[in-house]
């Protein structure tokens, strides 16, 4: 599934939201230098934000299509899984991963992060939590139950689901003995979505490929669009980005 997002890299880049400016600034300002590694850089959304904050960014992504798009926007990107990526002696002042660290083997990823970070280097992995207004979130969850009644239920408010990612990443970092000052900052953000904008981001979600393979994607898009139309065709997302940060000893 991690290699499915490049099917339409341009759509992915257009539909996925940027990360909160406060998060970008916090990571960039706390790193001991400007050299940053973006793990699972995708089309370069976070990479470009860190470049704008003054960082020298190298991206690594498993999908050549995504890496190629990132390069077209001015991001240097290499193609590899992070676990098998060869740093060739290169080290960095910060390592970040936006919406991707859950694809990485936690133990191998933590060990490799320790290897490529310089002393005092910053580790920061983060996920944005798309939290529609409660009534609309309940409607989206109902669509999922109707279309895929035998699948795990989708929470109307998904924030708690991300705690597993944070716990697993924190446990892996602690096990290496190479990191200190583990923290879990959160960054609220707001964005207005039209019906079509929301459906575009749904097409780029991790659920899109299995839904399409099951012949259910069109039904989910149609019913989700109808739910948004029922509230006027647009809505405001009051959301949050959750992060795990640490410092290389």
C-alpha positions as CSV (number, residue, x, y, z in Angstrom):
1,X,0.0,0.0,0.0
2,X,2.9,2.4,0.7
3,X,3.8,2.2,-3.0
4,X,0.3,2.9,-4.2
5,X,0.3,6.7,-3.7
6,X,2.3,7.5,-6.8
7,X,-0.5,6.4,-9.2
8,X,-1.4,10.1,-9.6
9,X,1.4,12.0,-8.0
10,X,0.1,15.4,-9.2
11,X,-3.3,14.7,-7.6
12,X,-1.6,13.7,-4.4
13,X,0.5,16.9,-4.3
14,X,-2.5,19.0,-4.9
15,X,-4.9,17.3,-2.6
16,X,-2.8,16.7,0.5
17,X,-2.6,19.5,3.0
18,X,0.6,21.2,4.0
19,X,1.8,20.9,7.6
20,X,1.4,23.7,10.2
21,X,3.9,26.4,10.0
22,X,4.5,26.2,13.7
23,X,5.7,22.6,13.4
24,X,8.0,23.4,10.5
25,X,9.5,26.3,12.4
26,X,9.9,24.3,15.7
27,X,11.8,21.5,14.0
28,X,14.0,23.8,11.8
29,X,14.9,26.1,14.7
30,X,15.7,23.4,17.2
31,X,18.0,21.4,14.8
32,X,21.8,22.1,15.3
33,X,22.2,22.8,11.6
34,X,20.4,23.0,8.3
35,X,20.9,19.5,6.8
36,X,17.6,17.6,6.9
37,X,16.5,14.1,5.8
38,X,12.8,13.7,4.8
39,X,11.9,10.0,5.1
40,X,9.1,9.1,2.8
41,X,9.2,12.5,1.2
42,X,6.5,11.7,-1.3
43,X,5.9,14.6,-3.7
44,X,7.9,16.9,-1.5
45,X,5.1,18.7,0.4
46,X,7.0,18.8,3.7
47,X,10.4,19.0,2.0
48,X,9.4,22.3,0.3
49,X,8.2,23.7,3.5
50,X,11.5,22.9,5.2
51,X,13.4,24.4,2.3
52,X,11.4,27.6,2.7
53,X,12.4,27.6,6.4
54,X,16.1,27.5,5.3
55,X,16.9,23.8,5.4
56,X,18.9,21.8,2.9
57,X,16.7,18.8,2.3
58,X,17.3,15.3,1.0
59,X,14.3,13.2,0.5
60,X,14.0,9.4,0.4
61,X,11.0,7.6,-1.0
62,X,10.1,4.1,-2.0
63,X,8.2,5.2,-5.1
64,X,10.1,6.5,-8.1
65,X,6.9,8.3,-9.3
66,X,6.6,10.3,-6.1
67,X,10.4,11.0,-6.0
68,X,10.3,12.2,-9.6
69,X,7.5,14.6,-8.9
70,X,9.5,15.9,-5.8
71,X,12.5,16.5,-8.0
72,X,10.4,18.4,-10.5
73,X,9.6,20.9,-7.7
74,X,13.2,21.4,-6.7
75,X,13.6,18.7,-4.0
76,X,16.6,16.3,-4.2
77,X,15.1,12.8,-3.7
78,X,16.5,9.3,-3.8
79,X,14.5,6.1,-4.3
80,X,14.7,3.4,-1.7
81,X,13.0,2.0,1.4
82,X,14.4,3.8,4.4
83,X,15.4,0.4,5.9
84,X,17.6,-0.4,2.9
85,X,18.7,3.1,2.0
86,X,22.4,3.7,1.9
87,X,23.4,7.0,3.5
88,X,27.0,6.6,2.2
89,X,28.5,8.3,5.2
90,X,26.1,11.2,5.1
91,X,24.7,12.5,8.4
92,X,22.0,15.1,9.1
93,X,20.9,17.7,11.7
94,X,17.3,16.6,11.5
95,X,15.2,13.6,10.4
96,X,11.5,14.1,9.7
97,X,8.7,11.9,8.4
98,X,5.3,13.3,7.6
99,X,2.5,10.8,7.4
100,X,5.0,8.0,6.6
101,X,6.7,6.6,9.7
102,X,4.0,4.0,10.2
103,X,5.2,2.4,7.0
104,X,8.7,1.9,8.4
105,X,9.8,-1.1,10.4
106,X,9.9,0.6,13.9
107,X,13.0,-1.1,15.3
108,X,15.1,-0.8,12.1
109,X,13.9,2.8,11.5
110,X,14.8,3.9,15.0
111,X,18.3,2.3,14.7
112,X,18.9,3.9,11.3
113,X,17.7,7.3,12.5
114,X,20.3,7.1,15.3
115,X,23.0,6.3,12.7
116,X,22.3,9.2,10.4
117,X,21.6,11.9,12.9
118,X,24.5,14.0,14.2
119,X,24.8,14.5,18.0
120,X,22.1,16.9,19.1
121,X,20.1,16.2,15.9
122,X,16.4,16.4,15.9
123,X,14.0,13.5,15.2
124,X,10.5,14.5,14.3
125,X,7.7,12.3,12.9
126,X,4.2,13.6,12.5
127,X,0.7,12.9,11.3
128,X,-2.2,15.2,10.5
129,X,-5.5,14.0,11.8
130,X,-8.4,14.9,9.5
131,X,-11.3,15.7,11.9
132,X,-14.5,16.8,10.2
133,X,-17.2,18.5,12.2
134,X,-18.9,15.9,14.5
135,X,-22.1,15.5,12.5
136,X,-20.2,15.2,9.2
137,X,-17.7,12.9,10.7
138,X,-20.5,10.6,11.8
139,X,-22.0,10.8,8.3
140,X,-18.6,9.8,6.8
141,X,-18.4,6.8,9.3
142,X,-21.9,5.8,8.4
143,X,-21.0,5.8,4.7
144,X,-18.1,3.4,5.4
145,X,-20.4,1.1,7.5
146,X,-23.0,1.0,4.7
147,X,-20.5,0.3,1.8
148,X,-18.2,-2.0,3.8
149,X,-20.3,-3.5,6.6
150,X,-17.8,-6.3,7.3
151,X,-14.7,-4.0,7.6
152,X,-13.4,-2.4,10.8
153,X,-15.5,0.6,11.8
154,X,-14.2,4.1,11.0
155,X,-14.2,6.4,13.9
156,X,-16.1,9.6,13.5
157,X,-13.2,11.3,15.5
158,X,-10.0,9.5,14.6
159,X,-7.5,11.2,16.9
160,X,-7.1,8.3,19.3
161,X,-6.1,6.0,16.4
162,X,-2.9,7.9,16.0
163,X,-1.8,7.2,19.6
164,X,-0.7,3.8,18.4
165,X,1.7,5.3,15.9
166,X,3.2,7.6,18.5
167,X,3.5,4.8,21.1
168,X,5.2,2.5,18.7
169,X,7.7,5.1,17.5
170,X,8.5,6.3,21.1
171,X,9.1,2.7,22.3
172,X,11.4,2.1,19.4
173,X,13.4,5.2,20.0
174,X,13.7,4.5,23.7
175,X,15.0,0.9,23.0
176,X,18.0,2.3,21.0
177,X,19.3,4.3,24.0
178,X,20.3,6.9,21.5
179,X,17.6,9.5,22.1
180,X,16.5,11.8,24.8
181,X,13.9,14.5,25.5
182,X,11.0,12.6,23.8
183,X,8.0,14.9,23.5
184,X,4.5,14.7,21.8
185,X,3.6,18.3,20.7
186,X,0.4,19.0,18.9
187,X,-0.3,21.7,16.3
188,X,-3.9,22.7,15.6
189,X,-4.8,23.9,12.2
190,X,-7.9,24.9,10.2
191,X,-8.8,24.5,6.6
192,X,-12.0,24.9,4.6
193,X,-12.8,22.1,2.1
194,X,-15.2,22.1,-0.8
195,X,-16.9,18.9,-1.8
196,X,-14.5,18.3,-4.7
197,X,-11.4,19.1,-2.6
198,X,-12.4,16.6,0.1
199,X,-13.1,13.9,-2.5
200,X,-9.7,14.5,-4.1
201,X,-7.9,14.0,-0.8
202,X,-10.0,10.8,-0.2
203,X,-8.8,9.5,-3.6
204,X,-5.2,9.9,-2.3
205,X,-5.8,8.2,1.1
206,X,-4.5,4.8,2.1
207,X,-8.1,3.5,1.9
208,X,-8.5,4.4,-1.8
209,X,-6.6,1.5,-3.3
210,X,-8.3,-1.3,-1.3
211,X,-11.6,0.3,-1.9
212,X,-11.0,0.5,-5.6
213,X,-9.8,-3.1,-5.7
214,X,-13.1,-4.1,-3.9
215,X,-15.1,-2.1,-6.4
216,X,-16.3,0.2,-3.6
217,X,-14.5,3.4,-4.2
218,X,-17.0,5.1,-6.5
219,X,-19.8,4.3,-4.0
220,X,-17.8,5.8,-1.1
221,X,-17.0,8.9,-3.1
222,X,-20.7,9.3,-4.3
223,X,-22.1,8.9,-0.8
224,X,-19.5,11.1,0.9
225,X,-20.1,13.8,-1.7
226,X,-23.8,13.6,-1.0
227,X,-23.1,14.0,2.8
228,X,-21.1,17.2,2.1
229,X,-23.8,18.5,-0.3
230,X,-26.3,18.1,2.5
231,X,-24.4,20.6,4.7
232,X,-24.0,23.1,1.9
233,X,-21.2,21.7,-0.3
234,X,-18.3,22.7,1.9
235,X,-17.1,22.6,5.5
236,X,-14.4,23.7,7.9
237,X,-11.9,21.2,9.2
238,X,-10.8,22.1,12.8
239,X,-7.9,19.6,12.9
240,X,-4.6,18.9,14.6
241,X,-1.2,17.5,13.7
242,X,0.4,15.2,16.2
243,X,4.1,14.6,16.5
244,X,6.8,12.8,18.3
245,X,10.1,14.6,18.7
246,X,13.4,13.6,20.2
247,X,17.0,14.6,20.4
248,X,19.9,12.4,19.3
249,X,22.3,12.0,22.3
